[in-house]
Amino acid sequence: MNDLPFEVLLEIFLQLDPFKIAKYRRVCRSFNNALTALLTAHPYSNLIGLVQIGHFVNEATGDQSDIVCFVAPECFGEGFLTNVQNSFNAGVLEKYPVNTLNAVPINPLTATNRDSVFDSMPTVFDTLFISFCLAGPLPSTIGSLKELTSLDLQDDYLHGPIPRSLGKLIKLITLNLERNDMTGPIPSELGNLINLKNLNLSFTQLDGAIPDSFGNLVNLEVLNLSSAQLTGCIPASLANLVDLVDLRLGRNKLSGTVPDMFGRMTKLRILNLCENQLEGLIPQSIGLCLQLTKLECENNIFSGSIPESIFRLPLLERLGFERNLIISDNLPYCNSCAQLVQMEDTPLTPSTSRDSHQSQTEHAGLAKLKSLSLYGNQFSGVIPHSIFSLIALEELDLSWNLFAGRILDSISSL
């Protein structure tokens, strides 16, 4: 066959299984040029398959998993499979001999979520107790699964970069890579996924900045980038994400000031910026997020004072500003809390009930607050009496500040 024209070799290979061709490409060195041309060009350049590389038993839980990796014709081979097996670091893997392994192609027309991706995978084990877990890298050809609406790969054993081709999956509603060893920068192409509602890249090994293109994800409801080793500033374009309910950027290495970008995030319930290197003033617009229940800003370098509007948020249950550089002579929510207490103790008359009720609603902040932590700052003066009027409070930490004077007996009301 060495003497056959290149075009004839291509026609021969087109009649064969592309994954089997790829598996033995290193053996067929004399045909390598023809193989390379075939496997990296249409119609095989977008193929993606799955290979079972081993079996894993979690000694702690007893759970059993068939370990599977994604493959594409251009990378499929014994060397690639061996590398994936050797990179498995979750425990002892029962490795299947790589020279016996075959790829099962994924049908791009029926693959809409994780379950449908694994539909064609055979297993010799009882499926009631066996699950499929993914290992190895995500191939660039994953962008060919255009019908995917959910790619939920949480708690798998994936590693390597996030392929830019994920930005082609415009039907995606959920993209979850939480607790995988993904590395490298976040591709700006993910900003093309305008139908995304849930994006979770938390607890990964990513680096670099949050792409400015994330401001295009206007349908996002959950953005979780916590514990992802991210650096740089928070892009002001996130102000476009007006449907956000849950925004978590904590436990990274983010720096600079926080953009005053929360004014239109009226649905936001959880905001976590903790354990970064964020500095400067706390954005005033946080006080406009009237649905907020958790605000966690601890372990940063914020300075100035906490905006009074934050202490008027009616649904806030957790407020954490511990270990910052916030300087304030008093706590700004004291006046509003004191007015609320005074109004509750004053009988309403028909002539004053309307105005009083309006004023009461206006100052009814922190009525549901359960946890207040301000330790490790530079608050000074007397601890305000109004703190002891927060009847829902379960946790209070004011330590490591500059408070003076005595603690009032009204603390017993908590």
Protein Blocks (a to p, Z undefined) as FASTA:
>chain_A
ZZpcfklmmmmmmmpcfklmmmmmmmmmmlmmmmmmmmmccfklmgccdddfbdcddfkn
opacdddddddfklgcfklmmmmmmmpcnbccddddfklpccddddfklmmbfklmmmmp
ccfbdfklgccddedjddfklmmmmmbcbdcfehiabecjddfklmmmmmbmbdcfehia
becjddfklmmmmmbfbdcfehiabecjddfklmmmmmbfbdcfehklpgcjddfklmmm
mmbfbdcfehiabecjdddfklmmmmbmbdcfehiabehjddfklmmmmmbfbdcfehia
behjddfklmmcfkbmbdcfehiabdcfbdfklmmmmmmmmmmmpccdfklmmmmmmmmm
mmmghklpmbdcfehiabecjddfklmmmmkbmbdcfehiabecjddfklmmZZ
